[in-house]
Amino acid sequence: MASTSQAGYTQPGIPRGTRDFGPTQMAQRTYVLEVIRKYFTRFGFQQLETPAMENLAVLTGKYGEEGDRLIYKILNSGNFLDGVNYAELAINPPALAAQICDRALRYDLTVPFARYIAMNAGKLTFPFRRYQMQPVWRADRPQKGRYREFWQCDADIIGTESLICEGELVSLLWQAFSELGLSGIEIRVNSRKLLSAMAERLEGGADGQNRLQDFTQAIDKLDKIGREGVEKELRERGFSDSTITGMGPLFESQEKKATGYDALPGILRWLSGTAGVLSENGKLAEKELLEVAHYAQTLGVPSNALVFVPTLARGLSYYTGCIFEVVTLETEMGSISGGGRYDNLTGIFGLEGMSGVGVSFGIDRICDVLETLNRYPATLKATSTTILLHALDGDGLNVAVNQLAMLRHNHIAAEIYPEPGKPKRALSYADKLGIGFVGLFGSEEIAKESLSIKDMVAGTQELVPFADVAAFIKEKVRL
Amino acid sequence: MASTSQAGYTQPGIPRGTRDFGPTQMAQRTYVLEVIRKYFTRFGFQQLETPAMENLAVLTGKYGEEGDRLIYKILNSGNFLDGVNYAELAINPPALAAQICDRALRYDLTVPFARYIAMNAGKLTFPFRRYQMQPVWRADRPQKGRYREFWQCDADIIGTESLICEGELVSLLWQAFSELGLSGIEIRVNSRKLLSAMAERLEGGADGQNRLQDFTQAIDKLDKIGREGVEKELRERGFSDSTITGMGPLFESQEKKATGYDALPGILRWLSGTAGVLSENGKLAEKELLEVAHYAQTLGVPSNALVFVPTLARGLSYYTGCIFEVVTLETEMGSISGGGRYDNLTGIFGLEGMSGVGVSFGIDRICDVLETLNRYPATLKATSTTILLHALDGDGLNVAVNQLAMLRHNHIAAEIYPEPGKPKRALSYADKLGIGFVGLFGSEEIAKESLSIKDMVAGTQELVPFADVAAFIKEKVRL
């Protein structure tokens, strides 16, 4: 934590888990955001922004107990203790927090989106295709790929049950990641209805919805704790030994590292049992998964990029249909995108019957992956300046400022080194920032109404008449 | 405040002073931000982003007592009361707040910028031209043009004392506002050194720096409380009657509504007194003001757009040279931009001797002004979609999805109405969103391998072969 030192100044620092993004990093982040935005708009998504602060009650209880603890709460202004029985509440910090904090920082973009839909349903045209690119905050323990401030980029289509939407989102993921140089991704897909069909077959554990929860929470950990770990956890959650033994085909399909939809027939056979009959949920899941793959392929997604993973569960409880997760196979990073269909997300805000489907790009992890794989375009630069002007003496200054105006008027990004003098410092400045050209004004140049333009890459220098400078630069950089 | 209702769902709402920005407003805000960004980059500014959360100690004491109260503090996670003597501190909420909140929300972009410079000075190339476009938060009373979450767009040049920089920033303001259709602005300029020269002439009040503070804080209110109000306040702050009477020329120059630099000679005469000698501060101020006007004009700013206003003071205490404020004369809105030169902003973080100058665009007020004056471009739309495809029956669906992929592959923003059927709903959807073209697929169209394209503005309909659809649309919208 920053503090005022004895020298009387404030020690500068930033909170753990947050970052400053200097010009080079901003060029990289902007590149990623703009590629994604390009596909969002090409796919007809409309932009929404919601406030960083939400009413605490809007967020509480939407992300599970763990989530509630990770929400950043904002202290009420003024006499925040007025009317609070703090002595009694001191033994119960969460209860006190809710009394002294009416607002909190956005935890994701999905709940604010649902809140917005519930508040504005009457004014909106459905199906509503919205995108949103904003930071979110979580009081999580910082570690690799996990920050306390990070950006989400979400695209959702709400107000239709059509599976074309799932296909479109898979196509969106594929196109955006391909353009980012990450075609080595796997878009993993499963259906919550298939998980329900599995849970229906299981003996032991709790009934109905709770059994599904217990089951999905256990198999969701397969990547982390392995088959034995999941079997142990299922046993602890009360599932019978015969159930666990019977789950062999599920684990085996995973161990085989099936590609595309190769694992689907085996899983459907397993779920059909000895009677050879698929349950209602099983049938719906099969239809969903096949239709989504069909639309995705029609939209140009290679069939091996979309992989059916029967153990994919995703933590969030609001998903009801297809669920997605994107991983890169080129480096260890966990998921870099995810999403799914929800049938009643806005129900928590009193608006029932709004089915939707969405995906979220994890910008910070994507940036980390591009950095690790050294896959940012080489053209990204901290500055957009094309030419730096420099006056060798005071007389050159006015002429330089004049030419500066002329260049900018011609839409050429230009700046002037603000202090006239020997060129050494100006050239070093241009070199460090990667500025391609330096224009020098001395008495000789002024007498000839010309500018000495140094090409910083080629190392050459040419005398160019003032009237030709803009055309000369445009030609050089093909503006 | 939102709360969980008896029906079991959360009442949706947003905190007072914050806003959701739906697609139409986002199109407007993006337009404003991108115009400003265009000039930021054309002028060679490099982008910086800092975290929304700063350590509380970084912000405390930097904005005056009033500012400290308006900073949003973030409650520490977990057992935030551990080690806090809350019973004793209950009588002193600010002291308790500092114990249970280590972090706070960014209040402006200037202090985080100074903090960043102090932390990264060794790695940066100076002069450093940085721009930053991010929201800030203040627990202010919401009213017209004042929000609790609002965006600032700042451009600063730090590490040089050259007055070319002031000239460049005036040119930046002029060019950006002109392109936004707000050439009816007045860029007001004064110099803190001129205010010092004035304060030196005054009798009464406190000594030195405090006298300057008292004086500037009083005349800063001239617009709000008028000449009599300021005279009363000066008297209350201990200035002598003869001083106040002697300030006639200052008030009179304002009452005359001088244009350009018309008021400067009179003020300089007044400050030179009967002896006809200008103080050191007076001389420096004169030089500053004249040089800035010279550079601004060389850079193309009309001389009547830059107005010398001797009573312009600006609240913030860190300014040391020229100060700026932009007002529009076309509607009542207060200042829509402001800035100035600071000689030691980073000194509070232990880095001395870094002179800089910057301006800040108040995006939310600029948007309010454009809205009031109805001056947004008519072309701004909520959606970027050029064509909506619609299948009249299930058979058309696959063909439609195929054509959808083709259009997007041709960089045409396209979407499909996800449910096949009679065209009424799809046409109404396109109409409401302002989508220019609707492509219909029925059995007739499929048989002819063509698409019926309806021009929603002209009301015409044409049958276009699949192979020509992309070229047809590009021709129509001149892509």
Interface residues (C-beta under 8 A of the other chain):
Chain A: M1 A2 S3 T4 S5 A7 Y9 T10 Q11 P12 G13 I14 P15 T18 R19 D20 F21 G22 P23 M26 A27 R29 T30 T41 R42 F43 G44 Q46 Q47 L48 E49 T50 P51 A52 M53 E54 N55 L56 A57 V58 G61 R69 L70 Y72 K73 I74 L75 S77 G78 N79 F80 L81 Y86 A87 A90 P93 L96 A97 I100 C101 D102 R103 L105 R115 Y116 A118 M119 N120 T125 P127 R129 R130 P135 W137 A139 R148 E149 I157 T160 S162 I164 C165 G167 E168 S171 Q175 Y295 T298 L299 G300 G347 I348 F349 G350 A382 T383 S384 T385 L388 L397 N398 V401 N402 L404 A405 R408 H409 H411 I412 A413 A414 E415 I416 P418 E419 Y429 K432 L433
Chain B: M1 A2 S3 T4 S5 A7 Y9 T10 Q11 P12 G13 I14 P15 T18 R19 D20 F21 G22 P23 M26 A27 R29 T30 T41 R42 F43 G44 Q46 Q47 L48 E49 T50 P51 A52 M53 E54 N55 L56 A57 V58 G61 R69 L70 Y72 K73 I74 L75 S77 G78 N79 F80 L81 Y86 A87 A90 P93 L96 A97 I100 C101 D102 R103 L105 R115 Y116 A118 M119 N120 T125 P127 R129 R130 P135 W137 A139 R148 E149 I157 T160 S162 I164 C165 G167 E168 S171 Q175 Y295 T298 L299 G300 G347 I348 F349 G350 A382 T383 S384 T385 L388 L397 N398 V401 N402 L404 A405 R408 H409 H411 I412 A413 A414 E415 I416 P418 E419 Y429 K432 L433
